Amino acid sequence: EKMLPMNSGHNFELTIVDGQEKLYADVEGDKLQFMQVHWHAPAENTVDGSYAAMEAHFVHQGPSDELAVVALRYRITEQCNPHLARFWDSFPIVEGTAESDVPAVPLGMLLSPKLLAGGYYRWDGSLTTPPCNTGVQHNVLRQVMPITQDQLEQGGMGPDDEESYESVPPAGTGWNSAEDAAYDADEADAGGGS
């Protein structure tokens, strides 16, 4: 897929180039239209009380124009992430948008049906950067992907600035991290889950 890389000053972002075919993800039977993906380092959400080294947020729009985020976590390993390696050096080093698009972003590999089928943690919350709109469905994938320290640091990828806030489920739910809002694809098939 052709996408336009941008460095916002606190994360990397890819948006679909105008005129491209619309992309969709199927999350718990909802057909969600892909809008953009951006990365945060370290991750914004915790699982078992721990932050991953990096987290991708695939932002989608639902059938009723509601927003949904599918988050993919990355852990530091010795293994290079081949999907990120195909375009990771396309982001501008300084804040701004690249002058040309990235011709072959493997979006289907970055957010594959196999990853979605592995289960996720799910809750309703808000956007994690201003204006922090509420009513956003968060889906943090259970599976974690590899990334090397060099890939993480490439282009100055590092901790977000103060304008980024951890996604917090609604008050009164008792949830304070992803593991408390668990959803498992196998449980859903058996009639359980949330």
NUKE-662017 format. One line per 10 residues: number of its first residue (from 1); their letters; for each residue y, x, z of N, C-alpha, C, O. Coordinates in Angstrom, 2 decimals. Each point is the difference from the previous one (the first is absolute). Example, Ala and Ser with C-alpha at 12.3 -4.5 7.8 and 13.67 -1.06 7.14 Angstrom:
<vexlums>
1 = AS = -5.69/13.19/7.80/1.19/-0.89/0.00/1.20/0.90/0.00/-0.02/1.04/0.66 ~ 1.07/-1.39/-1.38/1.19/0.82/0.06/1.09/-0.77/0.73/1.11/0.51/0.17
</vexlums>
This chain:
<vexlums>
1 = EKMLPMNSGH = -1.17/0.84/0.00/1.17/-0.84/0.00/1.24/0.89/0.00/0.04/1.03/0.68 ~ 0.98/-1.43/-1.43/1.25/0.76/-0.02/0.84/-0.43/1.19/0.26/-1.18/0.22 ~ 0.17/2.18/0.55/0.81/-0.28/1.18/1.14/0.99/0.10/-0.08/1.11/-0.52 ~ 1.14/-1.53/1.21/1.18/0.83/0.17/0.00/0.58/1.41/0.03/-0.75/0.97 ~ -0.07/2.10/-0.84/-0.01/0.63/1.33/1.41/0.12/0.57/0.96/0.28/-0.71 ~ -0.86/-0.50/2.02/1.28/0.10/0.68/-0.20/0.67/1.36/-1.03/-0.21/0.66 ~ 2.00/1.00/-0.25/0.06/0.58/1.34/1.16/-0.70/0.69/1.16/0.22/-0.36 ~ -1.45/-1.05/1.35/1.05/-0.78/0.68/0.74/0.80/1.05/0.98/-0.47/0.58 ~ -1.45/1.69/-0.32/0.59/0.80/1.07/-0.85/-0.03/1.25/0.09/0.91/0.83 ~ -0.94/-1.95/-0.69/-0.94/-0.02/1.13/-1.42/-0.37/-0.42/-0.90/-0.01/0.84
11 = NFELTIVDGQ = 0.69/-0.31/-2.12/-1.37/-0.17/-0.49/-0.02/0.06/-1.53/1.04/-0.04/-0.65 ~ -2.24/0.15/0.10/-0.22/-0.05/-1.44/-0.34/-1.43/-0.38/-0.65/-0.71/0.76 ~ 1.10/0.29/-1.95/-0.25/-1.38/-0.45/-0.29/0.00/-1.49/0.60/0.76/-0.77 ~ -1.51/-1.62/0.36/-0.29/-0.25/-1.41/0.21/-1.48/-0.28/-0.50/-0.85/0.74 ~ 1.25/0.54/-1.79/0.16/-1.39/-0.44/-0.45/-0.09/-1.45/0.07/0.97/-0.75 ~ -0.54/-2.14/0.36/-0.47/-0.22/-1.37/1.19/0.05/-0.95/1.05/-0.57/0.28 ~ -1.22/1.26/-1.40/1.03/0.07/-1.03/0.12/-1.39/-0.63/-1.00/-0.66/-0.25 ~ 2.25/0.22/0.00/0.23/-1.31/-0.60/-0.82/-0.16/-1.28/-0.13/0.94/-0.79 ~ -0.43/-2.12/0.62/-0.77/-0.28/-1.20/-1.49/0.26/0.14/-0.78/-0.34/-0.89 ~ 0.37/0.95/2.01/-1.42/0.26/0.23/-0.71/-1.29/0.37/0.61/-0.93/0.54
21 = EKLYADVEGD = -1.90/0.88/-0.84/-0.81/-1.14/0.38/-0.03/-0.12/1.53/-0.04/1.02/0.69 ~ 0.07/-2.23/-0.18/-0.02/-0.22/1.44/-1.37/0.38/0.57/-1.03/-0.23/-0.63 ~ 1.05/0.83/1.82/-1.21/0.43/0.67/-0.24/-0.87/1.23/0.96/-0.43/0.65 ~ -2.23/0.18/-0.34/-0.33/-0.88/1.11/-1.07/0.63/0.88/-0.80/0.82/-0.45 ~ 0.80/-1.23/1.71/-1.07/0.35/0.95/-0.50/-1.30/0.60/0.77/-0.93/0.22 ~ -2.06/0.88/0.05/-0.60/-1.18/0.63/-0.27/0.35/1.46/-0.87/0.81/0.31 ~ 1.63/-1.45/0.60/-0.16/0.24/1.44/-0.38/-1.33/0.64/0.81/-0.93/0.04 ~ -2.03/0.86/0.47/-0.53/-1.19/0.65/0.24/-1.26/-0.84/0.40/-1.04/0.52 ~ -0.66/1.16/-1.83/0.12/-1.14/-0.90/1.40/-0.26/-0.51/0.17/-0.85/-0.87 ~ 0.84/1.57/1.38/1.37/-0.17/-0.49/0.25/0.99/-1.12/-0.27/1.19/0.14
31 = KLQFMQVHWH = 0.79/-1.70/-1.28/0.35/0.87/-1.12/1.44/0.47/0.21/0.94/-0.79/-0.11 ~ -0.78/2.07/0.43/1.31/0.56/0.34/0.51/0.87/-1.14/-0.73/0.85/-0.50 ~ 1.98/-1.06/0.08/0.59/0.79/-1.08/0.62/1.28/0.56/0.83/-0.05/0.90 ~ -1.25/1.19/-1.46/0.51/1.30/0.43/1.47/0.14/-0.40/0.39/-0.35/-1.11 ~ 0.43/0.86/2.06/1.42/0.25/-0.26/0.32/1.49/0.03/0.65/0.51/-0.92 ~ -1.10/0.19/1.97/0.27/1.43/0.12/-0.90/0.58/1.07/-0.58/-0.73/0.80 ~ 0.46/2.06/-0.79/-0.72/0.70/1.05/0.90/1.12/0.51/0.68/0.66/-0.79 ~ -0.68/-0.46/2.10/0.74/1.12/0.58/-0.84/0.60/1.12/-0.90/-0.65/0.53 ~ 1.21/1.89/-0.18/-0.79/0.73/0.99/0.88/0.38/1.19/1.16/0.37/-0.16 ~ -1.74/-0.46/1.36/0.64/0.42/1.24/-0.84/1.10/0.64/-1.23/-0.09/0.01
41 = APAENTVDGS = 1.88/1.09/0.51/-0.70/1.06/0.75/0.82/0.30/1.25/1.16/0.39/-0.10 ~ -1.77/-0.56/1.28/-1.36/-0.47/0.24/-0.09/-1.50/-0.27/0.99/-0.65/-0.32 ~ -2.21/0.10/0.47/-0.21/-1.43/-0.19/0.85/-0.80/0.97/0.38/0.50/1.06 ~ -0.09/-1.74/-1.43/0.80/-0.86/0.88/-0.86/-0.84/0.94/0.47/-0.42/1.05 ~ -1.71/0.19/-1.41/-0.89/-0.84/0.80/-1.04/0.87/0.70/-0.36/1.07/-0.50 ~ -0.13/-1.54/1.64/-1.03/0.74/0.71/-1.33/-0.76/-0.10/-0.04/-1.22/-0.10 ~ -1.04/1.99/0.12/-1.35/-0.54/0.11/-0.65/0.78/1.13/0.00/1.23/-0.01 ~ -0.55/-1.93/0.98/-0.56/0.63/1.20/1.03/0.91/0.68/-0.36/1.04/0.56 ~ 1.63/-1.42/-0.63/1.06/0.74/0.66/0.47/1.25/-0.71/0.82/0.74/0.53 ~ -1.34/-0.48/-1.74/0.35/1.23/-0.72/0.70/-0.30/-1.32/-0.34/-0.96/-0.70
51 = YAAMEAHFVH = 1.31/1.79/0.37/0.67/-0.07/-1.29/-0.73/0.90/-0.99/-0.41/1.11/0.35 ~ 0.25/-1.57/-1.58/-0.52/0.85/-1.07/1.11/0.94/-0.45/1.17/-0.23/0.31 ~ -1.54/1.28/-1.04/0.99/0.97/-0.48/0.99/-0.64/-0.97/1.18/0.36/-0.03 ~ -1.67/-1.33/-0.77/0.85/-0.65/-0.99/-0.56/-1.39/-0.25/-1.18/-0.27/0.23 ~ 2.05/-0.62/-0.70/-0.40/-1.38/-0.28/0.72/-0.48/-1.25/1.22/0.13/-0.11 ~ -1.97/-0.68/-0.83/0.59/-0.62/-1.18/0.16/-1.49/0.27/-0.88/-0.63/0.57 ~ 2.01/0.08/-0.98/0.25/-1.44/0.10/0.09/-0.57/-1.41/0.98/0.25/-0.71 ~ -1.99/-1.00/0.31/-0.01/-0.67/-1.29/0.62/-1.38/0.24/-0.62/-0.87/0.60 ~ 1.85/0.69/-1.07/0.74/-1.23/0.24/-0.31/-0.98/-1.12/0.13/0.31/-1.19 ~ -0.54/-1.52/1.59/-0.37/-1.05/-0.94/0.79/-1.27/0.30/0.55/-0.18/1.09
61 = QGPSDELAVV = -0.53/-0.69/-2.09/0.60/-1.32/0.18/-1.11/-1.02/-0.14/-0.79/0.05/-0.94 ~ 0.73/-0.99/1.89/-1.05/-1.01/0.00/0.34/-1.17/-0.89/1.07/-0.04/-0.61 ~ -1.98/-0.92/0.52/0.17/-1.15/-0.89/1.22/-0.87/0.32/0.51/-0.69/-0.88 ~ -0.05/0.72/2.13/1.18/-0.78/0.39/1.21/0.89/0.25/0.89/-0.35/0.77 ~ -0.86/1.51/-1.44/1.08/0.99/0.09/0.08/0.72/1.34/0.95/0.74/0.23 ~ -1.95/-0.93/0.66/-0.02/0.74/1.25/-0.42/1.45/-0.29/-0.66/0.28/-1.00 ~ 1.05/0.63/1.88/-0.35/1.40/-0.17/-1.27/0.33/0.77/-0.26/-0.55/1.07 ~ -0.52/1.46/-1.64/-1.21/0.49/0.65/-0.08/1.50/-0.22/0.25/0.48/-1.11 ~ -0.59/0.25/2.16/-0.14/1.45/-0.09/-1.46/0.35/0.24/-0.61/-0.44/0.98 ~ 0.05/1.24/-1.89/-1.33/0.56/0.20/0.22/1.48/0.30/0.53/0.73/-0.83
71 = ALRYRITEQC = -0.93/-0.30/2.03/0.23/1.38/0.44/-1.29/0.81/-0.11/-1.06/-0.45/0.43 ~ 1.18/1.63/-1.01/-1.11/0.94/-0.13/0.37/1.27/0.76/1.02/0.62/-0.27 ~ -1.88/-0.25/1.23/0.27/1.17/0.83/-0.66/1.25/-0.58/-1.03/-0.08/-0.67 ~ 1.64/1.23/0.93/-0.52/1.30/-0.45/-0.15/0.93/1.19/0.85/-0.01/0.90 ~ -1.91/0.81/-0.88/-0.20/1.00/1.04/-0.03/1.38/-0.65/-0.41/0.14/-1.15 ~ 0.85/0.86/1.90/0.01/1.38/-0.49/-1.43/0.52/-0.06/-0.75/-0.07/0.97 ~ 0.38/0.59/-2.14/-1.30/0.63/-0.20/0.20/1.23/-0.88/1.12/0.28/-0.43 ~ -2.18/0.42/0.17/0.04/1.12/-0.95/-0.13/-0.51/-1.43/0.22/0.75/-0.95 ~ -0.58/-2.02/0.79/-0.25/-0.59/-1.32/1.29/-0.56/-0.58/0.64/-0.86/0.59 ~ -0.27/1.35/-1.76/1.17/-0.50/-0.71/-0.26/-1.44/-0.44/-1.11/-0.33/-0.41
81 = NPHLARFWDS = 2.12/-0.52/0.51/-0.14/-1.37/-0.48/0.26/0.00/-1.51/1.14/0.17/-0.42 ~ -2.19/-0.36/-0.39/0.16/0.11/-1.46/0.89/-1.09/-0.59/0.64/0.22/-1.02 ~ -0.61/-1.40/1.64/0.83/-1.08/-0.53/1.48/0.32/0.18/0.80/-0.20/-0.92 ~ -0.42/0.69/2.11/1.39/0.39/0.23/0.37/1.22/-0.84/1.14/0.10/-0.48 ~ -2.08/0.81/0.28/0.27/1.24/-0.75/0.45/-0.30/-1.43/0.69/0.82/-0.61 ~ -1.07/-1.97/0.08/0.35/-0.33/-1.39/1.49/-0.28/-0.19/0.51/0.09/-1.12 ~ 0.20/-0.43/2.21/1.43/-0.34/-0.17/0.88/0.50/1.14/1.22/-0.14/-0.08 ~ -1.79/0.71/1.13/0.74/0.32/1.22/1.17/0.94/-0.24/1.00/-0.06/0.72 ~ -1.10/0.93/-1.72/1.10/0.94/-0.28/1.07/-0.62/-0.89/0.93/0.71/-0.41 ~ -1.02/-1.99/0.08/0.99/-0.67/-0.84/1.21/-0.50/0.76/1.01/-0.35/-0.60
91 = FPIVEGTAES = -1.09/0.32/1.94/1.12/-0.50/0.79/1.13/1.02/0.03/-0.25/1.21/0.10 ~ 1.49/-1.69/-0.17/1.13/0.93/0.13/-0.03/0.68/1.37/-0.34/-0.63/1.00 ~ 0.70/1.89/-0.96/0.03/0.74/1.27/1.14/-0.50/0.88/-0.12/-0.03/1.22 ~ 1.23/-0.35/-1.85/1.14/-0.53/0.75/0.06/-1.51/-0.21/-0.65/-0.54/-0.89 ~ 1.42/-0.13/1.73/0.12/-1.44/-0.07/0.46/-0.44/-1.38/0.93/0.56/-0.56 ~ -1.60/-1.57/0.01/0.37/-0.53/-1.30/-1.22/-0.46/-0.78/-1.13/0.07/0.48 ~ 1.38/-0.53/-1.70/-1.06/-0.50/-0.87/-0.24/1.00/-1.10/0.94/0.60/-0.52 ~ -2.20/-0.41/0.16/-0.35/0.92/-1.08/0.59/-0.50/-1.31/0.23/-1.19/-0.17 ~ 0.01/2.14/-0.75/0.57/-0.38/-1.28/-1.02/-0.59/-0.96/0.36/-0.64/-0.99 ~ -1.64/0.83/1.28/-1.03/-0.57/-0.86/-1.12/-0.59/0.85/-0.18/0.36/1.16
101 = DVPAVPLGML = -0.55/-1.28/-1.77/-1.07/-0.65/0.74/-1.24/0.89/0.06/-0.11/1.00/-0.71 ~ -0.81/-1.40/1.56/-1.29/0.67/0.11/-0.96/-0.80/-0.87/-0.22/-1.18/0.26 ~ -0.35/1.81/-1.29/-0.76/-0.77/-0.98/-1.36/-0.53/0.47/-0.47/-0.99/-0.55 ~ -0.16/1.59/1.52/-1.38/-0.40/0.30/-0.29/-0.02/1.48/-0.81/0.78/0.49 ~ 1.48/-1.67/0.24/-0.29/-0.14/1.43/-1.28/-0.81/0.14/-0.08/-1.12/-0.51 ~ -0.92/1.67/1.19/-1.28/-0.71/0.13/0.04/-1.05/1.10/-0.71/0.13/1.00 ~ 1.54/-1.16/-1.17/0.17/-1.01/1.04/-1.33/-0.66/0.37/-0.26/-0.26/1.17 ~ -0.57/0.01/-2.16/-1.30/-0.60/0.27/-0.89/0.89/0.86/-0.87/-0.50/0.71 ~ 1.08/1.81/-0.78/-0.77/0.92/0.84/0.65/0.15/1.38/-0.70/0.15/1.00 ~ 2.04/-0.19/-0.95/0.69/0.12/1.27/-0.29/-1.18/0.91/-0.13/0.16/1.21
111 = LSPKLLAGGY = 0.02/-1.34/-1.79/-0.26/-1.23/0.76/-1.15/-0.74/-0.67/0.19/-1.08/-0.57 ~ -1.35/1.66/0.64/-1.16/-0.52/-0.72/-0.60/-1.21/0.71/0.16/-0.16/1.21 ~ -0.86/-0.70/-1.96/-0.72/-1.11/0.62/-0.98/0.48/1.07/-0.24/-0.71/0.99 ~ -0.34/1.89/-1.17/-0.93/0.55/1.00/0.72/0.24/1.32/-0.55/-0.29/1.07 ~ 1.79/0.82/-1.12/0.78/0.20/1.23/0.30/-1.35/0.67/-0.13/-0.13/1.22 ~ 0.54/-0.85/-2.02/0.32/-1.32/0.55/-1.24/-0.65/0.61/0.10/-0.69/1.01 ~ -1.26/0.91/-1.62/-1.24/-0.60/0.49/-0.47/0.64/1.30/-0.87/-0.56/0.68 ~ 1.41/1.73/-0.31/-0.41/0.69/1.21/0.56/-0.60/1.27/-0.30/0.48/1.10 ~ 1.10/-1.53/-1.22/0.57/-0.65/1.17/1.37/0.56/0.35/0.38/1.08/-0.44 ~ 0.35/-1.83/1.24/1.35/0.40/0.37/0.41/-0.72/1.27/-0.65/-0.95/0.43
121 = YRWDGSLTTP = 1.73/1.42/0.15/0.64/-0.64/1.14/1.14/-0.83/-0.58/0.70/0.45/-0.91 ~ -0.50/-1.66/1.43/0.99/-0.89/-0.63/0.82/-0.72/1.06/-0.53/-0.46/1.01 ~ 1.83/0.35/-1.26/0.90/-0.79/0.84/1.26/-0.32/-0.77/0.27/0.62/-1.03 ~ 0.50/-1.57/1.51/1.30/-0.33/-0.56/1.05/0.73/0.81/-0.04/0.00/1.23 ~ 0.98/0.64/-1.92/1.04/0.77/0.67/1.26/0.02/-0.83/0.46/-1.04/-0.49 ~ 0.12/2.23/0.35/1.26/0.14/-0.72/-0.05/1.24/-0.87/-0.90/0.83/0.11 ~ 1.91/-0.71/-0.99/0.16/1.26/-0.72/0.32/1.08/1.03/0.55/-0.29/1.06 ~ -0.91/1.53/-1.38/0.18/1.07/0.97/1.28/0.79/-0.21/0.27/0.96/0.72 ~ 0.53/-1.35/-1.71/1.30/0.62/-0.21/1.03/-1.12/-0.16/-0.35/-1.10/-0.43 ~ 1.62/1.35/0.77/1.03/-1.03/-0.13/-0.01/-0.58/-1.42/-0.11/0.76/-0.97
131 = PCNTGVQHNV = 0.23/-2.06/0.84/0.47/-1.00/0.95/-1.08/-0.56/0.93/0.28/-0.95/0.73 ~ -1.50/1.50/-0.71/-1.07/-0.40/0.92/-0.33/-1.48/-0.08/-0.20/-0.66/1.02 ~ 0.13/0.13/-2.26/-0.36/-1.40/-0.21/-1.29/-0.33/0.74/-0.91/0.83/0.07 ~ 0.84/-2.04/0.50/-1.20/-0.45/0.68/-0.88/-0.78/-0.97/0.38/-0.23/-1.15 ~ -1.56/-0.18/1.62/-0.91/-0.77/-0.83/-0.77/0.84/-1.00/-0.44/-0.51/-1.03 ~ 0.28/1.80/1.32/-0.71/0.91/-0.90/-1.44/0.14/0.51/-0.22/0.30/1.18 ~ -0.73/-0.51/-2.06/-1.41/0.16/0.35/-0.36/1.49/-0.12/0.17/0.61/-1.06 ~ -0.68/-0.03/2.16/-0.42/1.41/-0.01/-1.52/0.07/-0.02/-0.69/-0.70/0.74 ~ 0.17/1.57/-1.61/-1.43/0.22/-0.15/-0.22/1.51/0.02/0.24/0.67/-1.00 ~ -0.70/-0.12/2.12/-0.25/1.44/0.11/-1.48/0.23/-0.27/-0.86/-0.46/0.74
141 = LRQVMPITQD = 0.58/1.18/-1.83/-1.39/0.25/-0.38/-0.72/0.83/1.05/0.57/0.93/0.58 ~ -1.82/-1.28/-0.33/-0.81/0.75/0.97/-0.35/1.40/-0.53/-0.02/0.96/0.76 ~ -0.24/-0.87/-2.05/-0.37/1.29/-0.58/1.21/0.93/-0.05/1.13/-0.44/-0.21 ~ -1.40/1.72/0.40/1.05/1.02/0.00/-0.30/0.99/-1.12/-1.15/0.37/-0.21 ~ 2.18/0.05/-0.50/-0.17/0.92/-1.13/0.44/1.41/0.40/0.80/0.17/0.93 ~ -1.31/0.85/-1.63/0.38/1.38/0.31/1.32/0.40/-0.65/0.42/-0.54/-1.02 ~ 0.23/1.52/1.67/1.17/0.65/-0.58/0.07/1.38/0.64/-0.32/0.16/1.18 ~ 0.74/0.84/-1.95/0.14/1.34/0.57/1.38/0.15/0.63/0.91/-0.77/-0.29 ~ -0.78/1.75/1.15/1.30/0.30/0.60/1.02/0.34/-1.09/1.16/-0.40/0.08 ~ -1.60/1.16/-1.11/0.91/0.34/-1.10/0.48/-1.24/-0.73/1.19/-0.09/-0.34
151 = QLEQGGMGPD = -2.08/-0.86/0.08/0.42/-1.24/-0.66/1.00/-0.75/0.86/0.99/-0.54/-0.50 ~ -1.25/0.49/1.79/0.89/-0.71/0.91/1.41/0.60/-0.02/0.99/-0.72/0.00 ~ -0.93/2.04/-0.01/1.29/0.69/0.07/0.69/0.14/-1.35/1.18/0.33/-0.05 ~ -1.90/-0.58/-1.03/0.58/0.16/-1.34/1.23/-0.88/-0.16/-0.04/-1.19/0.31 ~ 1.09/1.75/-0.79/1.22/-0.76/-0.21/0.72/-0.39/1.28/0.86/-0.87/-0.02 ~ -1.21/1.50/1.15/0.70/-0.27/1.25/-0.48/-1.25/0.71/0.71/-0.53/0.85 ~ -1.91/0.04/-1.19/-0.52/-1.19/0.69/-0.20/0.35/1.45/-0.73/0.93/0.33 ~ 1.38/-1.68/0.54/-0.10/0.28/1.42/0.32/-1.25/0.78/0.05/-1.09/-0.58 ~ 0.17/1.21/1.87/0.27/-1.19/0.81/1.18/-0.79/-0.52/1.00/0.57/-0.43 ~ -1.12/-1.89/0.48/1.07/-0.89/-0.43/1.21/0.14/0.91/-0.09/0.52/1.12
161 = DEESYESVPP = 1.24/-0.98/-1.63/1.19/0.04/0.83/0.05/-1.20/0.93/-0.93/-0.81/0.03 ~ 2.00/0.69/0.70/0.11/-1.03/1.03/0.07/-1.41/-0.58/-0.15/-0.96/0.74 ~ 0.39/0.81/-2.05/0.14/-1.33/-0.57/-1.34/-0.69/-0.19/-0.04/-1.16/-0.41 ~ -1.04/1.84/0.68/-1.31/-0.60/-0.16/-0.54/-0.43/1.36/0.11/0.74/0.98 ~ -0.68/-1.91/-0.93/-0.49/-0.55/1.25/-1.46/-0.37/-0.14/-0.42/-0.44/-1.07 ~ -0.36/0.61/2.12/-1.40/-0.38/-0.05/-0.10/-1.51/-0.18/0.74/-0.76/0.61 ~ -1.68/0.35/-1.46/-0.24/-1.41/-0.21/-0.60/-0.59/1.27/-1.06/0.43/0.45 ~ 1.73/-1.40/0.12/-0.46/-0.58/1.26/-0.38/-1.45/-0.23/0.82/-0.78/-0.49 ~ -2.05/0.38/0.84/-0.38/-1.40/-0.11/0.89/-0.87/0.88/0.66/0.51/0.90 ~ -0.63/-1.82/-1.14/0.90/-0.89/0.72/-0.19/0.05/1.52/-1.10/0.24/0.49
171 = AGTGWNSAED = 2.19/-0.46/0.22/-0.04/0.00/1.46/-0.93/-1.10/0.49/-0.11/-1.06/-0.61 ~ -0.55/1.34/1.71/-0.88/-0.99/0.60/-1.42/0.02/-0.51/-0.85/-0.73/0.51 ~ 0.57/1.56/-1.54/-1.36/0.04/-0.53/-0.88/0.94/0.81/-1.23/-0.10/-0.06 ~ 1.84/1.01/0.81/-0.78/0.97/0.76/-0.43/1.19/-0.84/-0.65/0.91/0.51 ~ 1.01/-0.90/-1.80/-0.38/1.10/-0.87/1.02/1.11/0.15/1.20/-0.26/0.01 ~ -1.64/1.48/0.09/0.94/1.11/0.00/-0.41/1.09/-0.96/0.69/1.01/-0.12 ~ -1.80/-1.20/-0.57/-0.41/0.95/-1.02/-1.02/-0.67/-0.89/-0.49/-1.09/0.31 ~ 0.17/1.75/-1.41/-0.84/-0.62/-1.01/-1.36/-0.43/0.50/-0.51/-1.03/-0.42 ~ -0.11/1.80/1.32/-1.36/-0.36/0.41/-0.07/-1.34/0.70/-1.06/-0.63/0.02 ~ 2.16/0.18/0.57/0.01/-1.29/0.68/0.11/-1.18/-0.96/-0.26/-1.14/0.39
181 = AAYDADEADA = 0.63/1.41/-1.63/0.15/-1.05/-1.01/-1.08/0.16/-1.06/0.26/-0.19/-1.18 ~ -1.46/0.53/1.60/-1.07/0.39/-0.91/-0.44/-1.13/-0.92/-0.08/-1.16/0.38 ~ -0.21/1.56/-1.60/-0.62/-0.86/-0.97/-1.07/0.83/-0.69/0.26/1.14/-0.39 ~ -1.43/-1.68/0.25/-1.09/0.72/-0.64/-0.52/-0.86/-1.12/-0.31/-1.17/0.23 ~ 0.19/1.71/-1.43/-0.44/-0.77/-1.16/-1.39/-0.59/0.23/-0.26/-1.12/-0.44 ~ -0.63/1.84/1.10/-1.34/-0.52/0.26/0.07/-1.21/0.94/-0.73/-0.98/-0.20 ~ 1.58/1.03/1.22/0.15/-1.14/0.90/0.55/-1.21/-0.72/-0.41/-1.13/0.27 ~ 1.34/1.35/-1.21/0.59/-1.11/-0.74/-1.07/-0.69/-0.85/-0.03/-1.23/-0.09 ~ -0.83/2.03/-0.52/-1.07/-0.58/-0.81/-0.94/-0.83/0.86/-0.61/-0.95/-0.50 ~ 0.48/1.30/1.78/-0.89/-0.74/0.90/0.72/-1.13/0.71/-0.57/-0.68/0.86
191 = GGGS = 1.85/0.48/-1.22/0.75/-1.09/0.62/0.80/0.43/1.20/0.64/-0.85/0.63 ~ -0.64/2.15/-0.27/0.77/0.48/1.14/1.31/0.58/-0.45/0.55/-0.41/-1.02 ~ -0.03/1.36/1.76/1.25/0.67/-0.35/1.20/-0.84/0.36/-0.12/-1.04/0.66 ~ 1.31/1.51/-1.10/1.22/-0.74/0.31/0.71/-0.45/-1.23/1.05/-0.64/0.09
</vexlums>
